Amino acid sequence: MNKINHIEVGNRIRIKRKSNNITLEKLAEMCDISVGFISNIETGNKSASLETLYKIAISLKASLDYLVFGFETDDNYIIPILDNIKTHNPTKYTQLKNTIIVLAEHISEI
């Protein structure tokens, strides 16, 4: 298992924040955390919880994969998987679809 490099995570957050023209102050406000904490995350001096990283990712319109590991995911990969499940097992497809709907409804609670 790879260890998370907090300096690289911070660099990616800073790059994404600046590319979105968001100030430290605005990002801190959007994530309901202090400016100092965001600054410490960006410099790699502090690590963020998964909940905080999720808030940052949502605020920056970035994926957690990008912030933590440095690569973007392509959500289009899920469509062929769902199509395959739907073709071979319609019951499992319905169960999976309903699970995704429930998750999507509760994602804002994180």
C-alpha positions in Angstrom: 0.0 0.0 0.0 1.3 3.4 -0.9 1.8 6.0 1.7 0.1 9.3 1.1 2.5 12.2 0.4 0.8 15.1 2.2 3.1 17.6 0.5 1.9 16.4 -2.9 -1.7 16.5 -1.7 -1.2 20.1 -0.6 0.4 21.1 -3.9 -2.5 19.6 -5.8 -5.0 21.4 -3.6 -3.1 24.7 -4.1 -2.9 24.2 -7.9 -6.6 23.4 -8.2 -7.5 26.3 -5.9 -5.5 28.8 -7.9 -6.8 27.4 -11.3 -10.3 28.0 -10.0 -9.4 31.5 -8.8 -10.3 30.7 -5.2 -8.5 32.4 -2.4 -7.4 30.6 0.8 -10.1 32.6 2.6 -12.9 31.6 0.3 -11.9 27.9 0.3 -11.7 28.0 4.1 -15.2 29.5 4.2 -16.5 27.0 1.6 -15.2 24.1 3.7 -16.0 25.6 7.1 -12.4 25.4 8.4 -9.8 28.0 9.2 -7.5 29.7 6.7 -4.5 28.6 8.8 -5.6 25.0 8.5 -6.0 25.2 4.7 -2.6 26.9 4.5 -1.0 24.1 6.6 -2.7 21.4 4.4 -1.4 23.1 1.2 2.2 23.2 2.6 2.0 19.6 3.8 2.5 20.6 7.4 -0.9 19.1 8.4 -2.9 16.3 7.0 -6.6 16.5 6.5 -9.2 14.0 7.5 -11.2 12.2 4.7 -14.2 14.4 5.5 -12.1 17.6 5.1 -10.5 16.3 1.9 -14.0 15.5 0.6 -15.2 19.1 1.4 -12.1 20.5 -0.4 -12.6 18.2 -3.4 -16.3 19.3 -3.7 -15.4 22.9 -3.3 -12.6 22.7 -5.9 -14.7 20.5 -8.3 -11.9 17.9 -8.1 -11.9 14.2 -7.4 -10.5 12.7 -4.3 -8.4 10.5 -6.6 -6.8 13.6 -8.0 -6.2 15.3 -4.7 -4.8 12.3 -2.9 -3.1 10.3 -5.7 -2.7 12.8 -8.5 -4.8 11.2 -11.2 -8.3 12.0 -12.4 -10.9 9.4 -12.7 -13.2 9.1 -15.7 -16.8 8.6 -14.5 -17.6 7.2 -18.0 -16.0 3.9 -17.0 -19.1 3.1 -14.9 -21.5 3.2 -17.9 -20.2 0.0 -19.6 -20.1 -1.8 -16.2 -23.8 -0.9 -15.6 -24.7 -1.9 -19.1 -23.0 -5.2 -18.7 -24.7 -5.9 -15.3 -28.1 -4.8 -16.8 -27.7 -7.2 -19.7 -26.6 -10.2 -17.7 -28.5 -9.7 -14.4 -31.3 -7.2 -14.4 -32.1 -7.8 -10.8 -28.5 -7.0 -9.7 -28.6 -4.0 -12.0 -31.8 -2.7 -10.2 -30.2 -3.3 -6.8 -27.0 -1.5 -7.8 -28.9 1.4 -9.3 -31.1 1.8 -6.2 -28.0 1.7 -4.0 -26.4 4.5 -6.1 -29.5 6.6 -5.8 -29.6 6.2 -2.0 -25.9 7.1 -1.8 -26.4 10.2 -4.0 -29.3 11.3 -1.8 -27.1 11.1 1.3 -23.8 12.4 0.0 -24.6 15.9 1.1 -24.7 14.7 4.7 -21.0 14.0 4.7 
